Amino acid sequence: GQAKAKSNDLLGEAKNYGEQARGKAGELAVEGKKVTTDAIASLGKVVGDTASQIDEKLGEQYGDYARKASRMLQETSAKLDAKSVDELSDEAREMIRKSPGVAVGLAAVVGFLVARMFRGNRS
């Protein structure tokens, strides 16, 4: 009887911790989405701001590439910002189902970049 009661208590605590972890993960996902959309928008602005300098140094054709890239980054940022974290995770799951090879390749590239960032911070 005591073991059963203790087991139920532990199970209840585990469920409580699980719910807290899910809540915190949700908060972190929303925060991460905000940081990501802000970073993409900032990068788009920087690229757009340098387009005129690119025109002068490399030619108008390359400046146009920069302007197009800037617009794409701004649009991507707006699209991400307009979607909920749940929608983004659903889309990611669907993309993984449709193209698992692309997903693995993308994960490898992201992992490589993250590893390089952390290695660079130790120097």
DOPAZA-134979 format. One record per residue (C-alpha): residue in three letters; x, y, z; residue number from 1. Coordinates in nm, 4 decimals. Layout:
// DOPAZA-134979
<rec resn="ALA" x="X" y="Y" z="Z" resi="NUM"/>
...
END
This chain:
// DOPAZA-134979
<rec resn="GLY" x="0.0000" y="0.0000" z="0.0000" resi="1"/>
<rec resn="GLN" x="0.2765" y="0.2413" z="0.0923" resi="2"/>
<rec resn="ALA" x="0.4721" y="0.1525" z="-0.2218" resi="3"/>
<rec resn="LYS" x="0.1615" y="0.2115" z="-0.4334" resi="4"/>
<rec resn="ALA" x="0.1014" y="0.5503" z="-0.2678" resi="5"/>
<rec resn="LYS" x="0.4673" y="0.6502" z="-0.3129" resi="6"/>
<rec resn="SER" x="0.4521" y="0.5386" z="-0.6761" resi="7"/>
<rec resn="ASN" x="0.1432" y="0.7517" z="-0.7367" resi="8"/>
<rec resn="ASP" x="0.3109" y="1.0512" z="-0.5686" resi="9"/>
<rec resn="LEU" x="0.6205" y="1.0126" z="-0.7860" resi="10"/>
<rec resn="LEU" x="0.4077" y="0.9737" z="-1.0966" resi="11"/>
<rec resn="GLY" x="0.2178" y="1.2911" z="-1.0111" resi="12"/>
<rec resn="GLU" x="0.5428" y="1.4821" z="-0.9571" resi="13"/>
<rec resn="ALA" x="0.6822" y="1.3535" z="-1.2876" resi="14"/>
<rec resn="LYS" x="0.3686" y="1.4690" z="-1.4702" resi="15"/>
<rec resn="ASN" x="0.3942" y="1.8097" z="-1.3047" resi="16"/>
<rec resn="TYR" x="0.7591" y="1.8458" z="-1.4082" resi="17"/>
<rec resn="GLY" x="0.6679" y="1.7340" z="-1.7599" resi="18"/>
<rec resn="GLU" x="0.3981" y="1.9997" z="-1.7855" resi="19"/>
<rec resn="GLN" x="0.6368" y="2.2659" z="-1.6554" resi="20"/>
<rec resn="ALA" x="0.9007" y="2.1558" z="-1.9078" resi="21"/>
<rec resn="ARG" x="0.6477" y="2.1703" z="-2.1928" resi="22"/>
<rec resn="GLY" x="0.5446" y="2.5203" z="-2.0876" resi="23"/>
<rec resn="LYS" x="0.9038" y="2.6387" z="-2.0678" resi="24"/>
<rec resn="ALA" x="0.9850" y="2.4770" z="-2.4044" resi="25"/>
<rec resn="GLY" x="0.6906" y="2.6616" z="-2.5583" resi="26"/>
<rec resn="GLU" x="0.8102" y="2.9924" z="-2.4144" resi="27"/>
<rec resn="LEU" x="1.1622" y="2.9303" z="-2.5433" resi="28"/>
<rec resn="ALA" x="1.0294" y="2.8375" z="-2.8881" resi="29"/>
<rec resn="VAL" x="0.8308" y="3.1616" z="-2.9116" resi="30"/>
<rec resn="GLU" x="1.1323" y="3.3600" z="-2.7937" resi="31"/>
<rec resn="GLY" x="1.3585" y="3.1786" z="-3.0395" resi="32"/>
<rec resn="LYS" x="1.1165" y="3.2483" z="-3.3240" resi="33"/>
<rec resn="LYS" x="1.1159" y="3.6187" z="-3.2356" resi="34"/>
<rec resn="VAL" x="1.4953" y="3.6345" z="-3.2235" resi="35"/>
<rec resn="THR" x="1.5200" y="3.4493" z="-3.5556" resi="36"/>
<rec resn="THR" x="1.2692" y="3.6710" z="-3.7367" resi="37"/>
<rec resn="ASP" x="1.4393" y="3.9838" z="-3.5997" resi="38"/>
<rec resn="ALA" x="1.7813" y="3.8555" z="-3.7110" resi="39"/>
<rec resn="ILE" x="1.6562" y="3.7739" z="-4.0624" resi="40"/>
<rec resn="ALA" x="1.4894" y="4.1151" z="-4.0905" resi="41"/>
<rec resn="SER" x="1.8076" y="4.2884" z="-3.9702" resi="42"/>
<rec resn="LEU" x="2.0198" y="4.0951" z="-4.2166" resi="43"/>
<rec resn="GLY" x="1.7786" y="4.1902" z="-4.4950" resi="44"/>
<rec resn="LYS" x="1.8059" y="4.5548" z="-4.3975" resi="45"/>
<rec resn="VAL" x="2.1864" y="4.5431" z="-4.3927" resi="46"/>
<rec resn="VAL" x="2.1966" y="4.3744" z="-4.7333" resi="47"/>
<rec resn="GLY" x="1.9517" y="4.6319" z="-4.8722" resi="48"/>
<rec resn="ASP" x="2.1473" y="4.9205" z="-4.7238" resi="49"/>
<rec resn="THR" x="2.4697" y="4.8015" z="-4.8876" resi="50"/>
<rec resn="ALA" x="2.3129" y="4.7544" z="-5.2332" resi="51"/>
<rec resn="SER" x="2.4080" y="5.1051" z="-5.3469" resi="52"/>
<rec resn="GLN" x="2.7698" y="5.0468" z="-5.2431" resi="53"/>
<rec resn="ILE" x="2.7649" y="4.7185" z="-5.4329" resi="54"/>
<rec resn="ASP" x="2.6329" y="4.9089" z="-5.7378" resi="55"/>
<rec resn="GLU" x="2.9320" y="5.1429" z="-5.7209" resi="56"/>
<rec resn="LYS" x="3.1991" y="4.8812" z="-5.6559" resi="57"/>
<rec resn="LEU" x="3.0805" y="4.5757" z="-5.8500" resi="58"/>
<rec resn="GLY" x="2.8138" y="4.7007" z="-6.0870" resi="59"/>
<rec resn="GLU" x="2.4386" y="4.7468" z="-6.0949" resi="60"/>
<rec resn="GLN" x="2.3687" y="4.3815" z="-6.1694" resi="61"/>
<rec resn="TYR" x="2.5228" y="4.2753" z="-5.8370" resi="62"/>
<rec resn="GLY" x="2.3425" y="4.5548" z="-5.6552" resi="63"/>
<rec resn="ASP" x="2.0173" y="4.4194" z="-5.7968" resi="64"/>
<rec resn="TYR" x="2.1064" y="4.0750" z="-5.6603" resi="65"/>
<rec resn="ALA" x="2.1563" y="4.2332" z="-5.3197" resi="66"/>
<rec resn="ARG" x="1.8212" y="4.4133" z="-5.3402" resi="67"/>
<rec resn="LYS" x="1.6454" y="4.0891" z="-5.4382" resi="68"/>
<rec resn="ALA" x="1.8140" y="3.9051" z="-5.1524" resi="69"/>
<rec resn="SER" x="1.7125" y="4.1839" z="-4.9155" resi="70"/>
<rec resn="ARG" x="1.3476" y="4.1597" z="-5.0256" resi="71"/>
<rec resn="MET" x="1.3518" y="3.7820" z="-4.9901" resi="72"/>
<rec resn="LEU" x="1.4938" y="3.8078" z="-4.6380" resi="73"/>
<rec resn="GLN" x="1.2341" y="4.0695" z="-4.5399" resi="74"/>
<rec resn="GLU" x="0.9520" y="3.8564" z="-4.6835" resi="75"/>
<rec resn="THR" x="1.0816" y="3.5435" z="-4.5098" resi="76"/>
<rec resn="SER" x="1.0977" y="3.7307" z="-4.1813" resi="77"/>
<rec resn="ALA" x="0.7397" y="3.8536" z="-4.2233" resi="78"/>
<rec resn="LYS" x="0.6147" y="3.5031" z="-4.3120" resi="79"/>
<rec resn="LEU" x="0.7843" y="3.3503" z="-4.0080" resi="80"/>
<rec resn="ASP" x="0.6526" y="3.6239" z="-3.7828" resi="81"/>
<rec resn="ALA" x="0.2968" y="3.5691" z="-3.9079" resi="82"/>
<rec resn="LYS" x="0.2988" y="3.1969" z="-3.8234" resi="83"/>
<rec resn="SER" x="0.2665" y="3.0369" z="-3.4837" resi="84"/>
<rec resn="VAL" x="0.5309" y="2.8027" z="-3.3463" resi="85"/>
<rec resn="ASP" x="0.2839" y="2.5149" z="-3.3859" resi="86"/>
<rec resn="GLU" x="0.2316" y="2.5971" z="-3.7542" resi="87"/>
<rec resn="LEU" x="0.6070" y="2.6126" z="-3.8109" resi="88"/>
<rec resn="SER" x="0.6645" y="2.2805" z="-3.6379" resi="89"/>
<rec resn="ASP" x="0.3833" y="2.1198" z="-3.8413" resi="90"/>
<rec resn="GLU" x="0.5412" y="2.2508" z="-4.1627" resi="91"/>
<rec resn="ALA" x="0.8824" y="2.1233" z="-4.0536" resi="92"/>
<rec resn="ARG" x="0.7403" y="1.7777" z="-3.9821" resi="93"/>
<rec resn="GLU" x="0.5705" y="1.7712" z="-4.3215" resi="94"/>
<rec resn="MET" x="0.8920" y="1.8787" z="-4.4958" resi="95"/>
<rec resn="ILE" x="1.0838" y="1.6024" z="-4.3167" resi="96"/>
<rec resn="ARG" x="0.8227" y="1.3450" z="-4.4245" resi="97"/>
<rec resn="LYS" x="0.8391" y="1.4594" z="-4.7871" resi="98"/>
<rec resn="SER" x="1.2177" y="1.5062" z="-4.8117" resi="99"/>
<rec resn="PRO" x="1.4056" y="1.3237" z="-4.5368" resi="100"/>
<rec resn="GLY" x="1.7357" y="1.3523" z="-4.7258" resi="101"/>
<rec resn="VAL" x="1.7085" y="1.7292" z="-4.7484" resi="102"/>
<rec resn="ALA" x="1.6185" y="1.7455" z="-4.3796" resi="103"/>
<rec resn="VAL" x="1.9256" y="1.5405" z="-4.2828" resi="104"/>
<rec resn="GLY" x="2.1484" y="1.7571" z="-4.5024" resi="105"/>
<rec resn="LEU" x="2.0034" y="2.0756" z="-4.3567" resi="106"/>
<rec resn="ALA" x="2.0491" y="1.9428" z="-4.0025" resi="107"/>
<rec resn="ALA" x="2.4132" y="1.8611" z="-4.0823" resi="108"/>
<rec resn="VAL" x="2.4765" y="2.2125" z="-4.2156" resi="109"/>
<rec resn="VAL" x="2.3073" y="2.3748" z="-3.9152" resi="110"/>
<rec resn="GLY" x="2.5031" y="2.1493" z="-3.6798" resi="111"/>
<rec resn="PHE" x="2.8269" y="2.2415" z="-3.8519" resi="112"/>
<rec resn="LEU" x="2.7493" y="2.6144" z="-3.8264" resi="113"/>
<rec resn="VAL" x="2.6514" y="2.5901" z="-3.4600" resi="114"/>
<rec resn="ALA" x="2.9690" y="2.3940" z="-3.3833" resi="115"/>
<rec resn="ARG" x="3.1772" y="2.6590" z="-3.5609" resi="116"/>
<rec resn="MET" x="3.0057" y="2.9364" z="-3.3642" resi="117"/>
<rec resn="PHE" x="3.0749" y="2.7687" z="-3.0306" resi="118"/>
<rec resn="ARG" x="3.4313" y="2.6813" z="-3.1275" resi="119"/>
<rec resn="GLY" x="3.4855" y="3.0437" z="-3.2297" resi="120"/>
<rec resn="ASN" x="3.3587" y="3.1675" z="-2.8897" resi="121"/>
<rec resn="ARG" x="3.6254" y="2.9714" z="-2.7011" resi="122"/>
<rec resn="SER" x="3.9154" y="3.1381" z="-2.8798" resi="123"/>
END
